């Protein structure tokens, strides 16, 4: 991809945090807001998402969080969309700028929505 370098991150939270701390300025960190594919790692709301938010905040302007939230309402198993959006709300509450991609689909159409906070 035209000058873009990609690196697969670690699956465990401690390794993920270390990877984020080592990333160069301007890196985009791709985060699944819920139902993490393909890792299956769903960070715990209060403890682990707070750690992730803190390390991204410390590198403010250096790391750009890009959330993918395509399974909102399904990951909780009970259709709890607010619960599945915890990570996004956490980053908003912590004052992050972020990118967000969501997808809504039904048998007849697929809609992809991209949001940029400012």
C-alpha positions in Angstrom: 0.0 0.0 0.0 1.7 3.2 -1.2 4.2 3.8 1.6 2.0 2.5 4.4 3.6 0.0 6.8 1.4 -2.3 8.7 2.3 -4.4 11.7 0.2 -7.0 13.5 -0.1 -6.1 17.2 0.0 -8.5 20.1 -3.1 -10.3 21.4 -2.5 -9.8 25.1 -3.2 -6.5 26.7 0.2 -6.0 28.3 1.9 -6.7 24.9 -0.6 -4.4 23.2 0.3 -1.6 25.5 4.0 -2.1 25.0 3.4 -2.2 21.2 1.5 1.1 21.4 4.3 2.8 23.5 6.9 1.8 20.8 4.9 3.0 17.8 6.3 6.0 15.8 4.6 9.3 15.6 1.6 9.4 13.3 0.8 5.7 13.7 -2.9 4.8 13.3 -4.0 2.2 15.8 -6.8 0.1 14.6 -9.1 -1.0 17.4 -12.3 -3.1 17.3 -14.7 -1.4 19.6 -16.3 -4.8 20.4 -16.3 -8.4 19.1 -12.6 -8.3 18.2 -11.8 -10.1 15.0 -9.7 -12.2 14.5 -8.1 -12.2 18.0 -11.2 -12.7 20.1 -9.6 -10.3 22.6 -12.3 -8.1 24.1 -10.7 -5.8 26.7 -12.6 -5.4 29.9 -14.5 -2.1 30.0 -13.1 -0.3 33.0 -9.6 -1.8 33.5 -8.2 -2.7 30.1 -9.9 0.0 27.9 -8.8 2.5 30.5 -5.2 1.4 30.1 -5.5 1.5 26.3 -7.0 5.0 26.4 -4.2 6.2 28.8 -1.4 5.0 26.6 -3.0 6.5 23.5 -3.6 9.8 25.4 0.0 10.0 26.6 1.1 9.8 22.9 -1.6 12.4 22.0 -1.0 13.5 18.4 1.4 10.6 17.9 -1.2 7.8 17.9 -4.4 8.1 16.0 -7.1 5.7 17.2 -9.3 4.2 14.5 -12.3 2.3 15.8 -14.1 -0.3 13.8 -17.5 -0.9 15.3 -19.4 -3.3 13.0 -20.9 -5.7 15.6 -22.4 -3.2 17.9 -25.4 -4.8 19.6 -24.3 -8.3 18.8 -21.1 -8.7 20.8 -22.9 -8.4 24.2 -25.1 -11.3 23.1 -28.2 -9.4 24.4 -28.4 -6.6 21.8 -26.9 -4.1 24.3 -25.5 -1.5 21.9 -24.4 0.9 24.7 -22.4 -1.8 26.3 -20.8 -2.7 23.0 -19.9 1.0 22.4 -18.1 1.4 25.8 -14.6 1.8 24.2 -15.7 4.6 21.9 -17.5 6.4 24.8 -14.4 6.0 27.0 -12.2 7.6 24.3 -14.7 10.5 23.9 -14.9 11.0 27.7 -11.1 11.0 27.9 -10.9 13.7 25.2 -9.4 11.8 22.3 -9.6 12.7 18.6 -10.5 9.5 16.7 -11.7 7.9 13.6 -14.7 5.6 13.6 -16.1 3.2 11.0 -19.5 1.6 11.6 -21.5 -0.6 9.4 -25.2 -1.2 9.3 -26.5 -3.9 7.1 -29.6 -5.9 6.4 -30.4 -8.4 3.6 -31.0 -5.6 1.1 -28.2 -3.1 1.6 -25.0 -2.4 3.4 -24.1 1.1 4.7 -20.6 2.1 5.9 -20.4 5.2 7.9 -17.0 6.9 8.7 -16.8 9.6 11.4 -13.9 11.9 12.2 -13.9 13.7 15.5 -12.5 17.2 15.8 
